[in-house]
Amino acid sequence: MRINADELRSVAQPTLFVWGRHDPFGSFDSGHAAVAAMPDAQLKVVGIGHLPWWDEPDECARVVRDFVRSAEKR
């Protein structure tokens, strides 16, 4: 199943993509394209592969925590 740009534009809630630098299942360009289409999305690059929370759990936790805190302030 694929999500098209119109569907991405309709996502109103703040969204965080945590992306591995060399994810074999989704290119970095795909992540950037999704974020560019969405009204309130961010892309953070952490780790090296498809499971950044496995590669760098502390960094992922920090990124998610910071995102949630910033979303709560809106």
LUMGURO-835240 format. One line per 8 residues: number of its first residue (from 0); their letters; for each residue x, y, z of N, C-alpha, C. Coordinates in nm, 2 decimals, decimal comma. Each point is the difference from the previous one (the first is absolute). Layout:
NUM> A> X/Y/Z/X/Y/Z/X/Y/Z  ...
***
This chain:
0> MRINADEL> 0,08/-0,12/0,00/-0,08/0,12/0,00/0,09/0,12/0,00  -0,03/0,10/-0,08/0,07/0,12/-0,01/-0,09/0,12/0,04  0,06/0,10/0,05/-0,07/0,12/0,04/0,04/0,11/-0,10  -0,10/0,06/-0,06/0,04/0,10/-0,10/0,01/0,14/0,06  0,05/0,10/-0,08/0,03/0,13/0,06/-0,13/0,07/0,05  -0,11/-0,02/-0,07/-0,12/0,06/0,05/-0,04/-0,05/0,14  0,02/-0,13/0,02/-0,03/-0,06/0,13/0,09/0,06/0,10  0,13/0,01/-0,03/0,10/0,06/0,10/-0,04/0,14/0,03
8> RSVAQPTL> -0,04/0,08/-0,10/-0,04/0,14/0,03/-0,12/0,01/0,10  -0,08/-0,11/0,00/-0,12/0,01/0,09/0,03/-0,04/0,14  0,12/-0,04/0,03/0,04/-0,04/0,14/0,02/0,13/0,08  -0,09/0,03/0,10/0,00/0,12/0,07/0,09/-0,01/0,13  0,01/-0,11/0,06/0,07/-0,01/0,13/0,16/0,01/-0,03  0,07/0,05/0,10/0,14/0,00/0,00/0,05/-0,14/-0,02  0,10/-0,02/-0,09/0,05/-0,13/-0,03/0,15/0,00/0,00  0,06/-0,10/0,06/0,15/-0,02/0,00/0,04/-0,12/-0,07
16> FVWGRHDP> 0,09/0,01/-0,10/0,06/-0,12/-0,06/0,14/-0,01/0,06  0,03/-0,11/0,05/0,14/-0,03/0,05/0,05/-0,10/-0,10  0,11/0,04/-0,07/0,04/-0,07/-0,12/0,15/-0,04/0,02  0,03/-0,13/-0,04/0,14/-0,04/0,00/0,07/0,05/-0,12  0,13/0,03/0,02/0,08/0,06/-0,11/0,00/-0,08/-0,13  0,00/-0,13/0,02/0,02/-0,09/-0,12/-0,12/-0,11/0,01  -0,12/0,05/0,02/-0,11/-0,10/0,01/-0,02/-0,06/-0,14  0,01/-0,14/0,00/-0,01/-0,07/-0,13/-0,14/-0,01/-0,05
24> FGSFDSGH> -0,10/0,04/0,08/-0,14/-0,02/-0,04/-0,06/0,13/-0,04  0,06/0,11/0,03/-0,06/0,13/-0,04/0,12/0,11/-0,01  0,01/0,05/-0,12/0,11/0,10/-0,02/-0,02/0,13/0,08  0,11/0,06/0,03/0,00/0,13/0,07/-0,09/0,10/-0,08  0,01/-0,01/-0,13/-0,08/0,09/-0,09/-0,15/-0,02/0,03  -0,04/-0,12/0,02/-0,14/-0,03/0,03/-0,05/0,07/0,12  0,09/-0,01/0,10/-0,03/0,07/0,13/-0,02/0,15/-0,02  0,10/0,06/-0,07/-0,01/0,14/-0,03/-0,13/0,04/-0,07
32> AAVAAMPD> -0,03/-0,08/-0,10/-0,12/0,03/-0,08/-0,13/-0,01/0,09  -0,01/-0,10/0,08/-0,11/-0,01/0,09/-0,01/0,12/0,09  0,11/0,04/0,06/0,00/0,12/0,09/-0,04/0,13/-0,07  0,05/0,01/-0,12/-0,02/0,12/-0,08/-0,15/0,01/-0,04  -0,07/-0,11/-0,01/-0,14/0,00/-0,04/-0,09/0,02/0,12  0,04/-0,03/0,12/-0,08/0,01/0,12/0,01/0,14/0,06  -0,11/0,05/0,05/-0,01/0,14/0,06/0,08/0,01/0,13  0,02/-0,10/0,08/0,07/0,01/0,13/0,08/-0,13/0,03
40> AQLKVVGI> 0,10/-0,02/-0,08/0,08/-0,12/0,01/0,15/0,03/0,01  0,07/-0,08/0,07/0,15/0,01/0,02/0,06/-0,13/-0,04  0,12/0,01/-0,04/0,08/-0,12/-0,03/0,13/0,01/0,08  0,03/-0,10/0,08/0,12/-0,01/0,08/0,08/-0,12/-0,04  0,12/0,01/-0,03/0,09/-0,11/-0,05/0,08/-0,05/0,13  -0,03/-0,13/0,03/0,07/-0,06/0,11/0,04/-0,14/-0,04  0,11/-0,05/0,04/0,04/-0,14/-0,02/0,04/-0,02/-0,15  0,02/-0,12/-0,03/0,05/-0,03/-0,14/-0,10/-0,08/-0,08
48> GHLPWWDE> -0,09/-0,08/0,05/-0,08/-0,09/-0,08/-0,15/0,03/0,02  -0,07/-0,11/-0,02/-0,15/0,00/0,00/-0,05/0,02/0,14  0,08/-0,03/0,10/-0,05/0,00/0,14/0,09/0,10/0,08  -0,02/0,12/-0,02/0,08/0,10/0,07/-0,01/-0,01/0,16  -0,12/-0,04/0,05/-0,01/-0,01/0,14/0,08/-0,12/0,06  0,04/-0,09/-0,09/0,08/-0,11/0,04/0,15/0,04/-0,01  0,03/0,08/-0,11/0,14/0,04/-0,01/0,04/0,10/0,10  -0,08/0,10/0,03/0,03/0,11/0,09/-0,12/0,03/0,09
56> PDECARVV> -0,03/-0,09/0,10/-0,13/0,01/0,08/0,00/0,13/0,08  0,11/0,05/0,06/0,00/0,12/0,08/-0,02/0,12/-0,09  0,06/0,01/-0,12/-0,02/0,11/-0,09/-0,15/0,00/-0,05  -0,05/-0,12/-0,03/-0,14/0,00/-0,04/-0,10/0,05/0,11  0,03/-0,05/0,12/-0,08/0,04/0,11/0,00/0,16/0,02  0,12/0,05/-0,02/0,01/0,15/0,02/-0,07/0,07/-0,11  0,01/-0,05/-0,12/-0,07/0,07/-0,12/-0,15/-0,01/0,02  -0,05/-0,12/0,04/-0,15/-0,01/0,02/-0,04/0,08/0,11
64> RDFVRSAE> 0,07/0,00/0,11/-0,04/0,08/0,12/0,00/0,15/-0,04  0,10/0,05/-0,06/0,00/0,14/-0,04/-0,12/0,03/-0,10  -0,03/-0,09/-0,09/-0,11/0,03/-0,09/-0,13/0,00/0,08  -0,02/-0,09/0,09/-0,13/0,00/0,08/-0,01/0,12/0,08  0,11/0,04/0,06/-0,01/0,12/0,08/-0,03/0,13/-0,08  0,06/0,01/-0,12/-0,03/0,11/-0,08/-0,14/0,00/-0,06  -0,05/-0,12/-0,02/-0,14/-0,01/-0,05/-0,10/0,04/0,11  0,03/-0,03/0,12/-0,08/0,03/0,12/-0,02/0,15/0,01
72> KR> 0,10/0,08/-0,03/0,00/0,14/0,01/-0,08/0,07/-0,10  -0,04/-0,07/-0,11/-0,08/0,07/-0,11/-0,14/0,02/0,04
***
